[in-house]
Amino acid sequence: MSRMEPLDPSAGVVIFTDLHRGSYKIIGSLYLLSFQSIGVPAIQVKTPETDEERQQAEKEFSGKVIIHLTIGPCFTPVPGAVNVAAPYHEWSRYPAQWAARLNQFHEVWAPSHHVKTVLERSGVTTPVVFMPPALDLETVPAKTAWGTAGPVKFLSCGEPHFRKGFHLLMEGFQLAFPRAGEARLVIKTSPSCQWKSPREDIHIETGWMERGNLLAMYKDFDFYVSASLGEGLGLPLAEAALAGLPLIANFWGGHTGLLCEDGFIKMEHVVADQFFCSEPSFYAPGQQCGYSSPSMVASALKKAAASTVKQKKSMTEKAMQALKTRFGREEALGRLKVRFGI
């Protein structure tokens, strides 16, 4: 834990969140629930984007503790407030211009030890502390039986972005199950996605879902699988673990904080140069990712399909325990209490 002076709980917390980014909105809501759970008054509002909105924020929130949940080029401290940046970053390097922005903040909260390490090696000199919200404050309907009825059902969730590795997952799925109908893969993504499924047993679900319905969906599948090239944390993986769903993923990046030995089916990977970016300024020389080839994906899927009920149940129990030990309410709220001197 940081040796910095405790934050003042009586000042109140304002969470600036990019509400149009689905995962950021969820994390912001989890921080809100976490603060409410420890008796710290907090609100969540949209991240100011214009000069006029920033001027209004300065007038309205001076003296407050502001948690900034946004992306690298948008981190802008509010004069007169205690500014805390909460960046999520997936690759092994953080762009230098973004690091310079974080160095204008009072402190940085990292959602995982992966992000903490990446920021510190990338030139962030502002104190960086491991301070995720509690991830188990929502009701997640849990799986109670691990037998498989009919084709094995795999679920994967995320935005339609190359980083999520859905192209690798779909190709690996078809390698693992060359005959259509042997298994089923559902990719839950956003309404903006216009992809076409390569095969009838691969379903790309783009419909909007209420948060409660999304969390209830996990238990209806046999496995949760991620072929992501990099995660700052891996929130869907955490949600699946809370639902008692056996996990398939590589052990790199943010996944390393969520997963534990014998608590998941390991998807092999290689650490590879990350050549691509969605915007040039998002790139940093030396960026790497955790790449699982289609054949690596296929091997993990086949191993999962062959696992026994006993193995699946044991994995889910270990995964649940690991998650609660690191990100559960007792640990996460305890860290926040210390930070606020409660």
Summary of the structure (lengths in Angstrom):
residues: 342
radius of gyration: 20.2
end to end distance: 14.2
largest distance: 62.4
contacts: 1147
relative contact order: 0.15
helix: 38%
strand: 17%
